[in-house]
Amino acid sequence: MSVPFRPNRRSVLKAGMGLSLAGAGLLGATPAVAVAAGQSGTLLCDQPGDSASRQGLGSGDLAIPYYREHDGSWGYVFGDAWTGPHQGGDYLGSPVMLNQASFDASGATPISFTWAMPTEGRAGQLFAYRHDTDNGYGYEVSRIPNDCIEFGGRTYIQYTSVATWAPPAGYDGSLMSGVAYSDDYGVTWYDYDYHWAGDTQGANQSLYGMWSFAGIDPDGWLYIFSKRWNGTHRNTADGGAIQLFRIQPGDFRAGNFGAQQNWAYLDGSWRWTTAVPPSVILTGHNTGEFSVKRINGTYCMSYFDVDMGAICTRTAPRPDAGWSIPIPRITALTVPNLYGGYIHPGSASATALTLIVSQWNGTVGQPYRVMQFDGIGS
């Protein structure tokens, strides 16, 4: 389907970056090529003839990585995507998935996509819904993936349904959030009946807007971090607030989301409980996309600091332990108009993370892409 360019969340990227690092300008030269320690801004799409275009995806963002445990391969979930470079050609939709047979954690070999969903060589929208219309829940523009995980033979994508990319100050602009699942590893998708209400459904600033699956811990629980929707980077009330909850994998698979336990401050101490909602564990600058993964026993967090214009990382020994101070790792001074910063779950270590970073200056006809950075945190 060929559609004209329409504004998406990157159209307002510049408006959400207010401090000095964001003043680095629009897209400049191509990021640095690979260095000895690994990749340093290696482009993964938006180059004619590259591995993404051979699978039918010319340009797109996010490329959220996850481990396909059933065969040991890797998946990458994009947001809005097009068949041509610089948002050219046909509009593919969102979310869109490309896959990779094997990942080189050393960074010596860059990520190369070897097949697409739903058909090899023909990337396409995963979910069956229509854009810019009411699909039965209220008007929605697009469904943007926030994270993906596979366990027990089922693949899950948590997403936000966007009602507007230009919310008024103090509003997050979401319709709702949900979880979709696939029992054929990404070909066919279904939606759980339960959805978390968003802004235009009467729950502005819900802390269930954006999720990151930290993974199933050795203790058997699936740990999930979540925050307010701020994929627009314009949610002035975001405040960097993040909460934590956990659930048994079997309950999650069954859609029994009410079985979650919440990490909350109650009666003078922090505890796991079902008596009250989760408490906010972190606050700070407004944040956009974020990612939490357990890497070799250490919990690692990355997030886009909207106010600073930088991707920062933190670590903790446990999901419910204290987090280290945030450290800016990739900034707008070196990569103008960046965002995202998803942790690759196959990263070499907590001090040598692979991050998948997006870049776009909000102008149609300009590069719209994702990049690979290795060795982050060393």
C-alpha positions as CSV (number, residue, x, y, z in Angstrom):
1,M,0.0,0.0,0.0
2,S,1.4,3.4,-1.0
3,V,0.5,6.3,1.3
4,P,1.8,9.9,1.4
5,F,4.2,10.9,4.1
6,R,2.4,11.7,7.4
7,P,3.9,13.1,10.6
8,N,4.8,10.6,13.1
9,R,6.6,10.8,16.5
10,R,9.8,11.9,14.9
11,S,8.1,15.0,13.4
12,V,8.1,16.5,16.8
13,L,11.5,15.2,18.0
14,K,13.2,18.6,17.9
15,A,10.6,20.2,20.0
16,G,11.2,17.9,22.9
17,M,15.0,18.4,23.3
18,G,15.6,21.5,25.3
19,L,19.1,21.6,26.8
20,S,22.6,22.3,25.4
21,L,23.3,18.9,23.9
22,A,20.2,19.1,21.8
23,G,21.6,22.2,20.2
24,A,24.0,20.1,18.1
25,G,21.9,20.6,15.0
26,L,20.2,18.4,12.5
27,L,21.6,15.3,10.9
28,G,25.2,15.8,10.0
29,A,27.7,13.5,8.5
30,T,27.3,9.7,8.5
31,P,28.2,8.4,12.0
32,A,31.6,7.0,12.5
33,V,32.4,3.6,11.0
34,A,33.3,0.5,12.9
35,V,36.3,0.7,15.3
36,A,38.4,-2.0,16.7
37,A,36.2,-2.5,19.8
38,G,33.1,-3.0,17.7
39,Q,30.6,-1.0,15.9
40,S,30.3,2.8,16.5
41,G,27.2,4.1,14.7
42,T,27.1,1.4,12.0
43,L,24.0,2.0,9.9
44,L,21.6,-1.0,9.9
45,C,19.0,0.4,7.4
46,D,18.3,3.4,5.1
47,Q,21.1,2.5,2.7
48,P,20.0,1.1,-0.7
49,G,21.2,-2.5,-1.1
50,D,21.8,-3.2,2.6
51,S,20.5,-6.2,4.4
52,A,17.3,-4.5,5.6
53,S,16.4,-3.4,2.1
54,R,16.9,-6.9,0.8
55,Q,14.2,-8.0,3.2
56,G,11.9,-5.2,2.0
57,L,12.6,-2.6,4.6
58,G,14.2,0.6,3.3
59,S,14.0,2.9,6.4
60,G,12.6,2.6,9.9
61,D,13.4,3.2,13.5
62,L,13.6,1.5,16.9
63,A,14.7,-2.1,15.8
64,I,14.1,-3.4,19.3
65,P,16.2,-6.5,19.7
66,Y,15.0,-9.8,21.4
67,Y,16.2,-13.4,21.6
68,R,14.3,-16.0,19.7
69,E,14.9,-18.8,22.2
70,H,13.1,-21.5,20.1
71,D,16.0,-21.5,17.5
72,G,18.7,-19.3,19.0
73,S,18.2,-16.5,16.4
74,W,17.5,-12.8,17.0
75,G,14.5,-10.5,16.2
76,Y,14.4,-6.8,15.7
77,V,11.1,-5.0,15.9
78,F,10.8,-1.7,14.1
79,G,8.3,1.1,14.5
80,D,6.9,3.0,11.4
81,A,8.8,1.7,8.4
82,W,9.0,2.3,4.6
83,T,10.2,0.2,1.7
84,G,12.5,2.9,0.5
85,P,15.3,5.0,2.0
86,H,14.5,8.3,3.8
87,Q,10.8,7.2,4.2
88,G,10.5,6.7,0.5
89,G,8.5,4.1,-1.4
90,D,5.5,2.3,0.2
91,Y,4.6,2.7,3.8
92,L,4.9,-0.7,5.6
93,G,3.2,0.2,8.9
94,S,4.1,-0.5,12.5
95,P,5.4,-2.8,14.0
96,V,7.6,-4.5,11.5
97,M,10.1,-7.3,12.2
98,L,13.4,-8.4,10.7
99,N,15.4,-11.3,11.9
100,Q,19.1,-12.4,12.2
101,A,20.5,-15.9,12.3
102,S,23.4,-15.2,14.6
103,F,24.7,-12.2,16.6
104,D,28.3,-11.3,17.1
105,A,28.5,-10.0,20.7
106,S,32.1,-8.9,20.1
107,G,30.9,-6.3,17.6
108,A,33.5,-7.4,15.1
109,T,30.7,-8.2,12.6
110,P,27.8,-5.8,12.4
111,I,24.2,-6.9,12.6
112,S,22.9,-8.2,9.2
113,F,19.3,-9.1,8.7
114,T,18.7,-12.5,7.1
115,W,14.9,-12.8,6.9
116,A,11.7,-10.8,7.5
117,M,8.3,-11.4,9.0
118,P,5.8,-12.4,7.8
119,T,7.6,-13.6,4.7
120,E,11.3,-13.7,3.9
121,G,12.2,-10.8,1.7
122,R,8.8,-9.1,2.2
123,A,8.7,-7.2,5.5
124,G,5.2,-6.1,6.5
125,Q,3.1,-4.9,9.4
126,L,2.7,-7.5,12.0
127,F,-0.6,-6.5,13.6
128,A,-3.9,-6.5,11.8
129,Y,-5.2,-3.0,12.4
130,R,-5.8,0.2,10.3
131,H,-4.0,3.5,10.8
132,D,-5.6,6.9,11.3
133,T,-9.0,5.5,12.2
134,D,-11.1,3.9,15.0
135,N,-10.4,0.1,15.2
136,G,-13.0,-0.3,18.0
137,Y,-11.2,1.4,20.8
138,G,-11.1,5.0,19.8
139,Y,-9.1,6.9,17.2
140,E,-5.6,5.7,16.8
141,V,-2.8,6.8,14.5
142,S,-0.3,3.9,14.9
143,R,0.7,1.2,17.3
144,I,4.3,1.6,18.4
145,P,6.2,-1.3,19.9
146,N,8.0,-0.7,23.2
147,D,9.6,-4.2,23.7
148,C,9.5,-7.8,22.7
149,I,10.2,-11.1,24.4
150,E,9.9,-14.8,23.7
151,F,9.5,-17.6,26.2
152,G,7.7,-20.9,26.4
153,G,7.1,-21.0,22.7
154,R,5.2,-17.7,22.5
155,T,6.4,-14.2,21.4
156,Y,5.1,-11.1,23.0
157,I,5.1,-7.4,21.9
158,Q,4.0,-4.7,24.3
159,Y,2.9,-1.6,22.3
160,T,1.3,1.8,22.7
161,S,-1.6,2.9,20.5
162,V,-1.0,6.5,19.7
163,A,-4.0,8.9,19.5
164,T,-1.9,12.0,18.6
165,W,1.7,12.8,17.9
166,A,1.2,16.4,19.2
167,P,-0.4,16.2,22.6
168,P,-1.1,19.4,24.6
169,A,1.3,20.2,27.5
170,G,0.6,17.8,30.3
171,Y,-0.9,15.1,28.2
172,D,0.8,12.0,26.8
173,G,-1.3,11.6,23.7
174,S,-1.9,7.8,23.9
175,L,-5.1,5.9,23.3
176,M,-4.2,2.7,25.2
177,S,-1.4,0.2,25.7
178,G,-1.6,-3.6,25.1
179,V,0.2,-6.8,24.6
180,A,0.0,-8.8,21.4
181,Y,1.3,-12.4,21.1
182,S,2.3,-14.9,18.4
183,D,2.4,-18.7,18.6
184,D,4.2,-19.1,15.3
185,Y,7.2,-16.9,16.2
186,G,6.1,-13.7,14.6
187,V,4.0,-14.6,11.6
188,T,0.5,-14.4,13.0
189,W,-0.5,-12.0,15.9
190,Y,-3.4,-11.8,18.3
191,D,-4.2,-9.2,20.9
192,Y,-5.0,-9.9,24.5
193,D,-8.5,-8.7,25.4
194,Y,-7.2,-6.5,28.3
195,H,-5.8,-3.1,27.5
196,W,-4.4,-0.4,29.7
197,A,-6.3,2.8,29.2
198,G,-4.4,5.8,27.9
199,D,-4.9,9.6,27.6
200,T,-7.9,9.7,25.3
201,Q,-9.5,6.8,27.2
202,G,-9.4,8.9,30.4
203,A,-6.1,7.7,31.9
204,N,-3.6,10.4,31.0
205,Q,-0.1,9.7,32.3
206,S,-0.7,6.0,33.0
207,L,2.6,4.4,34.2
208,Y,1.6,1.3,32.2
209,G,2.1,3.2,28.9
210,M,5.6,1.9,27.9
211,W,7.1,-1.4,29.1
212,S,10.4,-3.0,29.1
213,F,10.7,-6.8,29.7
214,A,13.8,-7.2,31.9
215,G,13.5,-11.0,31.4
216,I,12.7,-14.1,33.5
217,D,15.1,-14.0,36.5
218,P,16.6,-17.2,38.0
219,D,14.0,-16.8,40.8
220,G,11.3,-17.7,38.2
221,W,9.6,-14.3,38.0
222,L,9.2,-12.2,34.8
223,Y,10.3,-8.7,35.8
224,I,8.7,-5.7,33.9
225,F,9.5,-2.0,34.2
226,S,7.0,0.5,32.9
227,K,6.6,4.2,32.5
228,R,4.4,6.9,31.0
229,W,4.1,7.0,27.2
230,N,6.6,9.5,25.9
231,G,7.3,8.2,22.4
232,T,6.5,11.7,21.1
233,H,9.3,13.1,23.4
234,R,6.9,15.9,24.1
235,N,5.2,14.6,27.2
236,T,5.9,17.5,29.6
237,A,4.6,15.6,32.6
238,D,6.7,12.4,32.0
239,G,9.2,13.3,34.8
240,G,11.3,10.3,34.2
241,A,9.0,8.2,36.4
242,I,9.5,4.4,36.2
243,Q,7.8,1.6,38.1
244,L,8.4,-2.1,38.6
245,F,6.2,-5.2,38.8
246,R,6.6,-8.9,38.3
247,I,4.4,-11.8,37.3
248,Q,4.7,-15.6,36.9
249,P,5.3,-16.5,33.2
250,G,2.3,-18.9,33.2
251,D,0.0,-16.1,34.4
252,F,1.4,-13.7,31.8
253,R,0.8,-16.3,29.0
254,A,-2.7,-16.8,30.2
255,G,-3.4,-13.1,30.2
256,N,-3.9,-13.1,33.9
257,F,-2.4,-9.7,34.4
258,G,-4.1,-9.2,37.7
259,A,-1.8,-11.7,39.2
260,Q,1.2,-9.3,39.1
261,Q,3.1,-8.4,42.2
262,N,4.1,-4.8,42.7
263,W,7.3,-3.3,44.0
264,A,5.9,-0.6,46.4
265,Y,6.8,1.5,49.4
266,L,4.3,0.4,52.1
267,D,4.2,1.0,55.8
268,G,7.7,2.4,55.9
269,S,9.6,-0.1,53.7
270,W,9.9,-1.5,50.2
271,R,8.2,-4.8,49.5
272,W,6.5,-7.0,47.0
273,T,2.8,-6.7,47.4
274,T,-0.6,-7.0,45.8
275,A,-2.2,-4.6,48.3
276,V,-1.2,-1.4,46.5
277,P,-0.1,-0.3,43.0
278,P,3.6,-0.1,42.2
279,S,5.5,2.9,43.6
280,V,7.7,5.1,41.4
281,I,11.3,3.8,41.8
282,L,13.1,6.4,39.6
283,T,12.5,10.0,38.6
284,G,14.5,12.6,36.8
285,H,14.5,14.3,33.5
286,N,11.7,13.6,30.9
287,T,12.6,10.3,29.2
288,G,11.6,8.7,26.0
289,E,12.3,5.2,25.0
290,F,13.9,2.9,27.6
291,S,15.2,-0.6,27.9
292,V,16.1,-2.9,30.8
293,K,17.8,-6.3,30.4
294,R,19.6,-8.8,32.5
295,I,23.1,-9.1,31.1
296,N,25.3,-11.8,32.6
297,G,23.6,-11.5,36.0
298,T,23.6,-7.6,36.1
299,Y,20.4,-5.6,35.4
300,C,21.2,-2.9,32.9
301,M,19.0,0.1,32.0
302,S,19.3,2.5,29.1
303,Y,17.0,5.4,28.2
304,F,16.8,8.5,26.1
305,D,17.0,11.6,28.3
306,V,14.8,14.0,26.4
307,D,16.0,17.1,28.3
308,M,19.7,16.4,27.9
309,G,19.5,14.9,24.4
310,A,21.5,11.9,25.4
311,I,21.2,8.1,25.9
312,C,22.1,7.2,29.5
313,T,22.8,3.9,31.2
314,R,22.5,2.6,34.8
315,T,23.0,-0.8,36.5
316,A,21.7,-2.7,39.5
317,P,22.4,-6.1,41.0
318,R,18.7,-6.9,41.2
319,P,15.6,-5.4,39.6
320,D,14.4,-4.4,43.1
321,A,17.8,-3.0,44.2
322,G,19.1,0.5,44.0
323,W,20.3,1.7,40.6
324,S,23.6,3.4,39.9
325,I,23.7,7.1,38.9
326,P,22.9,7.7,35.2
327,I,25.9,8.1,32.8
328,P,25.4,9.7,29.4
329,R,26.9,7.3,26.8
330,I,25.8,8.7,23.4
331,T,24.9,12.3,23.1
332,A,23.5,14.7,20.5
333,L,27.0,16.3,20.3
334,T,28.2,13.2,18.4
335,V,25.0,11.8,17.0
336,P,22.5,14.7,16.4
337,N,18.8,13.9,16.7
338,L,19.3,10.6,18.4
339,Y,16.7,8.6,20.4
340,G,15.9,5.1,21.4
341,G,19.0,3.2,22.8
342,Y,17.7,-0.3,23.2
343,I,19.9,-2.8,25.0
344,H,20.7,-5.9,22.9
345,P,20.0,-9.0,25.1
346,G,23.0,-10.7,23.5
347,S,25.4,-7.9,24.7
348,A,28.9,-9.1,25.7
349,S,28.6,-7.8,29.3
350,A,27.2,-5.1,31.5
351,T,30.3,-3.0,30.7
352,A,30.2,-3.8,27.0
353,L,26.6,-3.3,25.9
354,T,25.4,-3.2,22.4
355,L,22.8,-0.4,21.9
356,I,20.5,0.0,19.0
357,V,20.0,3.8,18.5
358,S,17.6,5.6,16.2
359,Q,18.2,8.9,14.4
360,W,15.9,11.3,12.5
361,N,15.6,15.1,12.3
362,G,11.9,15.2,11.7
363,T,12.1,16.1,8.0
364,V,10.8,13.8,5.2
365,G,13.5,13.0,2.7
366,Q,16.2,13.0,5.4
367,P,17.9,9.8,6.8
368,Y,15.6,7.8,9.0
369,R,17.5,4.9,10.5
370,V,18.9,2.8,13.3
371,M,22.5,2.3,14.2
372,Q,24.6,-0.2,16.2
373,F,27.0,0.8,19.0
374,D,29.1,-1.7,20.9
375,G,31.3,-1.6,23.9
376,I,29.0,0.9,25.7
377,G,29.8,1.2,29.4
378,S,33.4,0.1,29.1
